[in-house]
Amino acid sequence: MDSLTVQIIVTIVVGLAYVVGLTGIVLPIIPGSITILIGSLVWAIVLGGWTWLAFAIIAVLCAVGMTCSYVMTGKRLKDNDVPTWPILVGVAAGIVGIFVIPFLGLPIGFVLGLYGSEWYRRRDMKLAWESSWIAIKAFGIGVMLELVCGFASTLTFAIATTLHFLNR
């Protein structure tokens, strides 16, 4: 195989990794931004040259997205005295929900698992819903911020790929 064929194949595979990564940002079963970052690293290694600049931008975007997701969500939960374990129960219930109810199982399972664990912790339905709603909003905002950075990474990859192949 010649160099151009290898570059095209790697670019297509990395494009698929972006789809998986963006899906992983929304569905916590698959690593999201990490998949995008690793795919971009492989892409930059194979294509070389100035694609390293695009990789650097993508790396910064992935780091910002993951930081926003984890730090901002964690801070919001900490400020409202919501511990981590109800979130983990919600995520586990969401994963089970995917298999029980296709497509809608993740959000339904997450909300039910989170609410159930908060009700168990607080023993009050109203307080459980209030803290669950805070956690749902914090988790949603974190995911949205990471997803925006993921889309910006995808756009950077698409522009850099287009420029690379047009200049060949």
VEXDREN-2710 file (C-alpha; in Angstrom, 1 decimal):
% VEXDREN-2710
k/r/px/py/pz
1/MET/0.0/0.0/0.0
2/ASP/1.2/3.5/-0.8
3/SER/1.4/6.3/1.8
4/LEU/-1.8/8.0/0.6
5/THR/-3.9/4.9/0.9
6/VAL/-2.7/4.3/4.5
7/GLN/-3.5/8.0/5.3
8/ILE/-7.0/7.6/3.9
9/ILE/-7.7/4.4/5.8
10/VAL/-6.4/5.8/9.0
11/THR/-8.4/9.0/8.6
12/ILE/-11.6/7.0/8.0
13/VAL/-10.9/4.8/11.1
14/VAL/-10.2/7.9/13.2
15/GLY/-13.4/9.4/11.9
16/LEU/-15.3/6.4/13.1
17/ALA/-13.4/6.8/16.5
18/TYR/-14.9/10.3/16.6
19/VAL/-18.4/8.9/16.3
20/VAL/-17.7/6.4/19.1
21/GLY/-16.1/9.2/21.2
22/LEU/-19.0/11.6/20.8
23/THR/-21.4/8.8/21.6
24/GLY/-19.2/8.0/24.7
25/ILE/-19.6/11.5/25.9
26/VAL/-23.3/11.1/26.1
27/LEU/-23.3/7.4/27.1
28/PRO/-20.9/6.9/30.0
29/ILE/-20.3/3.2/29.0
30/ILE/-17.7/4.2/26.4
31/PRO/-14.8/6.5/27.0
32/GLY/-15.7/9.7/25.1
33/SER/-13.0/12.4/24.9
34/ILE/-10.3/9.9/25.6
35/THR/-11.3/8.0/22.4
36/ILE/-11.2/11.2/20.4
37/LEU/-7.8/12.1/21.8
38/ILE/-6.2/8.7/21.1
39/GLY/-7.7/8.6/17.6
40/SER/-6.4/12.0/16.9
41/LEU/-2.9/11.1/18.2
42/VAL/-2.8/8.1/15.8
43/TRP/-4.0/10.3/13.0
44/ALA/-1.3/12.9/13.7
45/ILE/1.4/10.2/13.9
46/VAL/0.4/8.7/10.5
47/LEU/-0.3/11.9/8.6
48/GLY/2.5/13.9/10.3
49/GLY/3.5/17.4/9.4
50/TRP/1.3/20.3/10.5
51/THR/-1.5/17.9/11.6
52/TRP/0.3/18.0/14.9
53/LEU/-1.0/21.6/15.3
54/ALA/-4.5/20.2/14.8
55/PHE/-3.8/17.5/17.4
56/ALA/-2.6/20.1/19.9
57/ILE/-5.9/22.0/19.5
58/ILE/-7.9/18.8/19.8
59/ALA/-5.9/17.8/22.9
60/VAL/-6.7/21.2/24.5
61/LEU/-10.4/20.9/23.6
62/CYS/-10.6/17.4/25.0
63/ALA/-8.8/18.4/28.2
64/VAL/-11.1/21.4/28.6
65/GLY/-14.2/19.3/28.0
66/MET/-13.3/16.6/30.5
67/THR/-12.3/19.2/33.1
68/CYS/-15.6/21.0/32.6
69/SER/-17.5/17.8/32.9
70/TYR/-15.8/16.5/36.0
71/VAL/-14.9/19.7/37.9
72/MET/-18.0/21.7/37.3
73/THR/-20.3/18.8/37.9
74/GLY/-18.4/17.8/41.1
75/LYS/-18.4/21.3/42.4
76/ARG/-22.1/21.7/41.9
77/LEU/-22.9/18.4/43.6
78/LYS/-20.5/19.2/46.5
79/ASP/-22.1/22.7/46.9
80/ASN/-25.5/21.0/47.3
81/ASP/-24.3/18.2/49.5
82/VAL/-25.1/15.4/47.0
83/PRO/-22.6/12.5/47.5
84/THR/-21.0/10.6/44.6
85/TRP/-22.6/7.2/45.3
86/PRO/-26.2/8.2/44.2
87/ILE/-24.7/9.3/40.9
88/LEU/-22.9/6.0/40.5
89/VAL/-26.1/4.1/41.3
90/GLY/-27.9/6.2/38.7
91/VAL/-25.2/5.5/36.1
92/ALA/-25.4/1.7/36.9
93/ALA/-29.2/1.8/36.6
94/GLY/-28.9/3.7/33.3
95/ILE/-26.5/1.0/32.0
96/VAL/-29.0/-1.7/33.0
97/GLY/-31.8/0.4/31.5
98/ILE/-30.1/0.4/28.1
99/PHE/-30.7/-3.3/27.9
100/VAL/-34.2/-3.3/29.3
101/ILE/-35.6/-0.3/27.3
102/PRO/-33.6/0.3/24.1
103/PHE/-32.7/4.0/23.4
104/LEU/-34.7/5.5/26.4
105/GLY/-33.3/3.1/29.0
106/LEU/-30.2/5.1/29.8
107/PRO/-32.0/8.4/30.9
108/ILE/-34.9/6.6/32.5
109/GLY/-32.6/4.2/34.4
110/PHE/-30.3/7.0/35.4
111/VAL/-33.2/9.1/36.8
112/LEU/-34.8/6.2/38.6
113/GLY/-31.6/4.9/40.1
114/LEU/-30.5/8.4/41.2
115/TYR/-33.9/9.1/42.7
116/GLY/-34.1/5.7/44.4
117/SER/-30.7/6.1/46.0
118/GLU/-31.5/9.7/47.1
119/TRP/-34.8/8.5/48.6
120/TYR/-32.9/5.8/50.4
121/ARG/-30.4/8.3/51.7
122/ARG/-32.8/11.1/52.7
123/ARG/-36.0/9.1/53.5
124/ASP/-38.1/12.0/52.2
125/MET/-39.6/12.0/48.6
126/LYS/-39.5/15.8/48.2
127/LEU/-35.9/16.2/49.4
128/ALA/-34.9/13.2/47.3
129/TRP/-36.4/14.7/44.2
130/GLU/-34.8/18.1/44.9
131/SER/-31.3/16.7/45.3
132/SER/-31.9/14.3/42.3
133/TRP/-32.9/17.3/40.1
134/ILE/-29.8/19.2/41.2
135/ALA/-27.6/16.1/40.2
136/ILE/-29.5/15.7/36.9
137/LYS/-28.9/19.3/36.0
138/ALA/-25.2/19.2/37.0
139/PHE/-24.6/16.0/35.1
140/GLY/-26.5/17.3/32.1
141/ILE/-24.5/20.6/32.0
142/GLY/-21.2/18.7/32.4
143/VAL/-22.1/16.4/29.5
144/MET/-23.2/19.4/27.3
145/LEU/-20.0/21.3/27.9
146/GLU/-17.9/18.2/27.1
147/LEU/-20.0/17.5/24.0
148/VAL/-19.5/21.1/22.8
149/CYS/-15.7/20.6/23.1
150/GLY/-16.1/17.2/21.4
151/PHE/-17.9/18.8/18.4
152/ALA/-15.2/21.5/18.3
153/SER/-12.6/18.8/18.2
154/THR/-14.6/17.1/15.4
155/LEU/-14.7/20.3/13.4
156/THR/-11.0/20.8/13.9
157/PHE/-10.3/17.3/12.7
158/ALA/-12.6/17.8/9.7
159/ILE/-10.9/21.1/8.7
160/ALA/-7.4/19.8/9.2
161/THR/-8.2/16.6/7.2
162/THR/-9.7/18.5/4.4
163/LEU/-6.7/20.9/4.2
164/HIS/-4.3/18.0/4.4
165/PHE/-5.8/16.1/1.5
166/LEU/-6.3/19.2/-0.6
167/ASN/-2.6/20.2/-0.3
168/ARG/-1.4/16.7/-1.2
END
